[in-house]
Amino acid sequence: MSMNETIQTISTRRSYREFTDKPVSTENLNLILQAGTFAPSAMNRQSAEIIVIKNETKREVLRALGMKLFDGRDPFYGAKEIILVAALKDSKCPIQDGSCVLQNMFLAAESLGIGSCWINCVEDIFQSPEGLELKHSLGISDELIIVGTCILGYPKKYPEYPKKRKAQYIRFVK
Ligand SMILES: Cc1cc2nc3c(=O)[nH]c(=O)nc-3n(C[C@H](O)[C@H](O)[C@H](O)COP(=O)(O)O)c2cc1C
């Protein structure tokens, strides 16, 4: 198989759930965020928004609300960088647009040696009254749906890779 760096990164990307205390530099964070903005979007509507939670208090409130939903388990795995990807509910393809943004960020992170993981619970967190208050305090309007969340950090341990791919993932129809 002919590999280049991009395909190598795609093939070795994993979800990381244990992080060291080393912070992600602003420079690397910005590279990852920029990569997100270069995602394709339906009709180039760019319906997604990337919300980087830099306010420690709000980040910890989000974590605490998440822990309530998960019987005390931190659904963000202690990550210090929590990035929400939201999209306009009534745009053409909000989930698809937001998912492309997220995947671009995961791959950019991997290419920089930074671990990432998709976290799916934030829309659920925002359903409670405290969650809704937090959502609004983050400047996220009711026209937006949270497509997914990207956590970032330096991996404490590297999971084995890649996970076995199912048989018949690809089918050629002639
Ligand atoms: C839509 C979606 C939602 C996910 N939600 C979560 C989540 O809430 N928490 C989590 O730990 N991982 C979540 N993941 C990560 C998957 O568990 C992971 O991608 C899968 O097990 C394959 O492992 P890999 O990413 O290391 O290849 C999610 C992935 C996707 C695509």
The ligand as an SDF file (V2000), in Angstrom:
LIG
                    3D

 31 33  0  0  0  0  0  0  0  0999 V2000
  -20.6190    9.9730   16.9370 C   0  0  0  0  0  0  0  0  0  0  0  0
  -19.6000    9.4890   17.9340 C   0  0  0  0  0  0  0  0  0  0  0  0
  -19.8600    9.6160   19.2880 C   0  0  0  0  0  0  0  0  0  0  0  0
  -18.9080    9.2070   20.2380 C   0  0  0  0  0  0  0  0  0  0  0  0
  -19.1450    9.4460   21.5540 N   0  0  0  0  0  0  0  0  0  0  0  0
  -18.2090    9.0880   22.4610 C   0  0  0  0  0  0  0  0  0  0  0  0
  -18.4030    9.4050   23.8280 C   0  0  0  0  0  0  0  0  0  0  0  0
  -19.3800   10.0290   24.2270 O   0  0  0  0  0  0  0  0  0  0  0  0
  -17.4380    9.0200   24.6930 N   0  0  0  0  0  0  0  0  0  0  0  0
  -16.3190    8.3390   24.3010 C   0  0  0  0  0  0  0  0  0  0  0  0
  -15.4910    7.9940   25.1380 O   0  0  0  0  0  0  0  0  0  0  0  0
  -16.0890    8.0580   22.9980 N   0  0  0  0  0  0  0  0  0  0  0  0
  -17.0050    8.4230   22.0700 C   0  0  0  0  0  0  0  0  0  0  0  0
  -16.7680    8.1940   20.7390 N   0  0  0  0  0  0  0  0  0  0  0  0
  -15.5120    7.5420   20.3150 C   0  0  0  0  0  0  0  0  0  0  0  0
  -15.7560    6.0920   19.8890 C   0  0  0  0  0  0  0  0  0  0  0  0
  -16.0190    5.2920   21.0160 O   0  0  0  0  0  0  0  0  0  0  0  0
  -14.5080    5.5760   19.1250 C   0  0  0  0  0  0  0  0  0  0  0  0
  -14.3250    6.3570   17.9660 O   0  0  0  0  0  0  0  0  0  0  0  0
  -14.6450    4.1150   18.7290 C   0  0  0  0  0  0  0  0  0  0  0  0
  -14.6450    3.2770   19.8540 O   0  0  0  0  0  0  0  0  0  0  0  0
  -13.4980    3.6720   17.8140 C   0  0  0  0  0  0  0  0  0  0  0  0
  -12.2580    3.8540   18.4350 O   0  0  0  0  0  0  0  0  0  0  0  0
  -11.1200    4.7680   17.7860 P   0  0  0  0  0  0  0  0  0  0  0  0
  -11.6860    6.1680   17.6340 O   0  0  0  0  0  0  0  0  0  0  0  0
   -9.9850    4.7210   18.7270 O   0  0  0  0  0  0  0  0  0  0  0  0
  -10.8180    4.1790   16.4470 O   0  0  0  0  0  0  0  0  0  0  0  0
  -17.6860    8.5980   19.7890 C   0  0  0  0  0  0  0  0  0  0  0  0
  -17.4370    8.4980   18.4210 C   0  0  0  0  0  0  0  0  0  0  0  0
  -18.3610    8.9480   17.5030 C   0  0  0  0  0  0  0  0  0  0  0  0
  -18.0420    8.8780   16.0300 C   0  0  0  0  0  0  0  0  0  0  0  0
  1  2  1  0
  2  3  1  0
  2 30  2  0
  3  4  2  0
  4  5  1  0
  4 28  1  0
  5  6  2  0
  6  7  1  0
  6 13  1  0
  7  8  2  0
  7  9  1  0
  9 10  1  0
 10 11  2  0
 10 12  1  0
 12 13  2  0
 13 14  1  0
 14 15  1  0
 14 28  1  0
 15 16  1  0
 16 17  1  0
 16 18  1  0
 18 19  1  0
 18 20  1  0
 20 21  1  0
 20 22  1  0
 22 23  1  0
 23 24  1  0
 24 25  2  0
 24 26  1  0
 24 27  1  0
 28 29  2  0
 29 30  1  0
 30 31  1  0
M  END
$$$$
